[in-house]
Amino acid sequence: MGAYTLRCLEGGHIVHDEFSLMCEQGHKGLLRSEYAKKKLDIIDCKSLFRFYDWLPVHSTVKSDSAPVVFRNEAMAKELGLEDLWIGFTGYYPERGAYAKSCTFKELEALPTFARLKDMGKNVISLASAGNTARAFAQVAEDTGNKVIIVVPKKSADRIKVTEDTGKTKLITVDGDYTDAIRISDRIAKMGVSVSEGGARNVARRDGMGTVMLQAAITAGKIPDYYFQGVGSGTGAISAWEASMRLNGDGRFGSNLPELHLAQNIPFTPMAKAWGEGRRSIIDEDLPKDKGYIDEVYADVLTNRTPPYGMAGGVFDAMTACKGRFYEVSREAATDAEKFWCSFEDVRPDPAASVAFAALMNAVEECKIDSKKKVFVNMTGGGLERAIKELSMVSVKPTSSIKTDITDEELRGIVNE
Ligand SMILES: *Cc1c(COP(=O)(O)O)cnc(C)c1O
């Protein structure tokens, strides 16, 4: 049985765990899991549950997904990097990557469903513009759980699974991502489902943190630099937290990786806030008109309310690890993608291409020491191929609603 406790990072006290997302005193800070085992034993298991010791779960669920870390010497040489390590989560069998939903959101979904099982529950609800929804829908199919997903109407066909046996109740809303979040929050209050909680869900963070664990194990040491495309920045918080645990283990060095985080122009609120040394995101950090949606390359990175300023959030992660933000243009991202594809036989998720563009920029402008250990987290890829090879199908929407739907009508849809 996995042994851990949850601590409130604002109050500093231990929190009783009931799939808790906040402490009972109402602090806004994140909770963090603390594991009894300080030295990580890796279990002989294909999936990310090989890191069971450092996942906040007692149960596990069946899966083939795990973070994969590899090198590409030719690519590193062309970039002029001496010690480049690549993390890849997606569908890329040649490299041993079998995440059918094709992004590292799958690493969040797996322990989240295991945690739900620990609590004797089996329905999750969430709002997502795409990748999170696909991950939870696929894992629900694979594990026999259920998920209620609210999406903006235009993103509905993105939610593809290898089989649609009705594990997902898909609700499309006539509005944007923010509207979908509002509806999902209303559903969570109805008591039928558990809200997955985003960055507040320790299973999501520690699930994503397994990428850093695998990086340190494969490369033998915690990297000096960590590159990722960020929308919420949860992955960066996870990388920081995993690195602290690795420091405690002692076998992987005693450094924290510099966080090199990339956002996609014109949607770069955290880059702006951090650039001005602010702990809070202000309205001026966000694009003024809605046209940004057509301008960004990776719309999965357009999160308006990232866990940035609260205790344990992105600002604290950046303060502890140091590093920088990058504002990456669509053109830089597509150029980086072309470069990547000339070395690796898999198309990255646009968000991963944004990360790769930041890496190329860092090298070109000497923002990093080319001799040091560099890790780039390619957070997704291989979707077109997975859709074809695994004959994936779009989840059929169960209902289509407007933002002014009444609670009674919404309850009817949820319970039906
Ligand atoms: C969600 C997502 C990200 C952003 O991750 P955060 O750490 O939550 O900001 C990056 N890449 C892909 C492919 C994603 O799906």
The ligand as a MOL file (V3000), in Angstrom:
LIG
                    3D

  0  0  0     0  0            999 V3000
M  V30 BEGIN CTAB
M  V30 COUNTS 15 15 0 0 0
M  V30 BEGIN ATOM
M  V30 1 C -1.8980 20.3700 -21.5730 0
M  V30 2 C -0.7340 20.2880 -22.4420 0
M  V30 3 C 0.3920 21.0820 -22.2170 0
M  V30 4 C 0.4380 22.1310 -21.1570 0
M  V30 5 O 0.6500 21.5560 -19.9330 0
M  V30 6 P 0.6040 22.3510 -18.5620 0
M  V30 7 O 1.7670 21.8150 -17.8260 0
M  V30 8 O -0.6980 21.9920 -17.9380 0
M  V30 9 O 0.7090 23.7800 -18.8330 0
M  V30 10 C 1.4800 20.9070 -23.0430 0
M  V30 11 N 1.4670 20.0060 -24.0330 0
M  V30 12 C 0.4060 19.2290 -24.2830 0
M  V30 13 C 0.4630 18.2620 -25.4210 0
M  V30 14 C -0.7230 19.3350 -23.4920 0
M  V30 15 O -1.7730 18.5630 -23.7540 0
M  V30 END ATOM
M  V30 BEGIN BOND
M  V30 1 1 1 2
M  V30 2 1 2 3
M  V30 3 2 2 14
M  V30 4 1 3 4
M  V30 5 2 3 10
M  V30 6 1 4 5
M  V30 7 1 5 6
M  V30 8 2 6 7
M  V30 9 1 6 8
M  V30 10 1 6 9
M  V30 11 1 10 11
M  V30 12 2 11 12
M  V30 13 1 12 13
M  V30 14 1 12 14
M  V30 15 1 14 15
M  V30 END BOND
M  V30 END CTAB
M  END
